[in-house]
Amino acid sequence: MLLAPANDEDGKGLGGKLAGLASLEGISLGGEGSNQPVISKEVLQSRTFLTIFIYRHKLTQPLMAVKGWDIEAQRWLYNCEVYNPDSGEW
């Protein structure tokens, strides 16, 4: 896989813009010599890990279709317009 940072017309990518905003708060996100392809690879790997974790622990429905928690019954309250927990249909 080949990764390259995305640039806009003025040559500053999103990372450069975020670094500028972060510097206002005294946070350093790396300078001109930062290694964007390595950062991009780590982001992709973390997304892969998160996807596997969500499926392994059956968190898709709670993350995408829950509108609340019934504290007395100790169960999720689903938005039935999004997901029907009785039929398992989206």
N, C-alpha and C positions, 0 to 999 in steps of 0.2 A: 504494500500500500504506500502511495506517495502522498505526503501531506505538505501543503504550502499555505502560509497565512494569506487571508483575503485582504486586499487593499481596496480603498475607495479611490476616487479621482485625485485627491490631493496627496496620495501616497501613505496616508496614515490609516492603518487598519483599526478595527474595533479595539484591539488591545492597546493601541496608542491613545485612543480617546479615553478608555477606562483608566489607563495609567495617569492621564492628566487629571481626571476627576478624583482618583484616589490620592494623588499627591496633594490636593487641597486639604485632605484630612490627615496628611502626614503619613500616608501608607505608600510603600514602594512596591510596585508590581514588576519591577525589572526595567532596565533601560533599553537602549538601542541594541545591545548585544544579547537580548533575551532569545531563547531558542524556541520559537513558536511551534515548529514541527513536533518537538518533544512534548510541549504542553498540550498540543492537540491530540497526540497519541494517548497521553494520560487521561484526557477528558473522554475519549472514545472508550478506553478500557474501563473507566469508572462507570460509564453508562452501560456497558456490557455487564459488569458486575451487578449493578442495580437492577437491570432487567432480569437476570438470572435469580437474584435474591427475591424479587417480587413474585415471580412465578413459583419458585420453590416453596415459599411460605404462603402461597395462595392469598396474596394481598391485592390482586387486581380489582376485585369488587369493592373491598373497603376503601381503596384509594380513589376509585373513579365514580362510584355510585352511591356513596353514603352521604346522608344529609344530617345525621346525628347519631347519638348513642342513648339508648334507653337504660338509665342507670339502675332502675329497679329490676328489669328483666335481664340485664347484663347482655344486651345484644345490639347489633347495628340497626339503625333505621335507614332503610334504602329509599332513594328517590326512584319510585316505580316507573317514572317516565323514562328513566335511563336503563334500569336493570330490574328484572323481576326475580327476586330470590326464590320464589316458589317453583318457577319453571326453569330458572337458570338462563333465561334469555335476556339479551341486551336489547 
